Amino acid sequence: MKTKKSKEELLEEMLLIIKKNPGIRPYELNKILKILHTWNLRKELLKRGLIRKEKKGSAVYYYPKKS
């Protein structure tokens, strides 16, 4: 039986994905994580200053924050 991941585990996994795939689009994150909506997780990573969001036209891209 599959156990549900905690929010912190999902945030950590999402951060790793963004670090490995700089410039990833939201729908790609959703697809990789198999989650319908990830806006709340992305918002939390932005708030913590761990990622940055770049908008080009109507497209949004996520990058890891440079340490």
C-alpha positions as CSV (number, residue, x, y, z in Angstrom):
1,M,0.0,0.0,0.0
2,K,1.3,3.4,-1.0
3,T,1.7,5.9,1.9
4,K,1.0,9.6,1.3
5,K,4.0,11.8,1.4
6,S,4.2,14.7,3.9
7,K,4.3,18.3,2.7
8,E,7.9,18.6,3.7
9,E,8.8,15.5,1.7
10,L,7.0,16.8,-1.4
11,L,8.8,20.2,-1.0
12,E,12.2,18.5,-0.8
13,E,11.4,16.3,-3.8
14,M,10.2,19.3,-5.8
15,L,13.3,21.3,-4.9
16,L,15.5,18.4,-6.1
17,I,13.6,18.2,-9.4
18,I,14.0,22.0,-9.9
19,K,17.7,21.8,-9.2
20,K,18.2,19.0,-11.7
21,N,15.9,20.7,-14.3
22,P,16.5,24.5,-14.1
23,G,13.8,26.3,-16.1
24,I,11.2,23.6,-15.5
25,R,7.6,24.5,-16.2
26,P,4.8,24.0,-13.7
27,Y,3.0,21.3,-15.8
28,E,6.3,19.3,-16.0
29,L,6.5,19.4,-12.2
30,N,2.9,18.2,-11.9
31,K,3.6,15.4,-14.4
32,I,6.9,14.2,-12.6
33,L,5.3,14.4,-9.1
34,K,2.0,12.9,-10.4
35,I,0.1,15.7,-8.7
36,L,-2.7,17.6,-10.3
37,H,-1.8,21.0,-8.8
38,T,1.5,22.0,-7.3
39,W,1.0,25.8,-7.0
40,N,0.8,25.6,-3.1
41,L,4.2,23.8,-3.0
42,R,5.8,26.1,-5.5
43,K,4.5,29.1,-3.6
44,E,6.0,27.7,-0.3
45,L,9.4,27.2,-2.0
46,L,9.3,30.8,-3.3
47,K,8.4,32.1,0.1
48,R,11.3,30.3,1.7
49,G,13.6,31.8,-1.0
50,L,14.7,28.4,-2.3
51,I,13.6,28.9,-5.9
52,R,12.9,31.8,-8.2
53,K,10.2,32.3,-10.8
54,E,10.8,33.7,-14.2
55,K,8.0,34.8,-16.5
56,K,8.6,35.0,-20.3
57,G,5.4,36.1,-22.0
58,S,2.7,33.8,-20.6
59,A,5.1,31.0,-19.7
60,V,6.5,30.5,-16.2
61,Y,9.8,28.9,-15.5
62,Y,11.3,27.8,-12.1
63,Y,15.0,27.9,-11.2
64,P,16.9,27.1,-8.0
65,K,18.0,30.1,-6.1
66,K,21.8,30.6,-6.3
67,S,23.3,30.1,-2.8
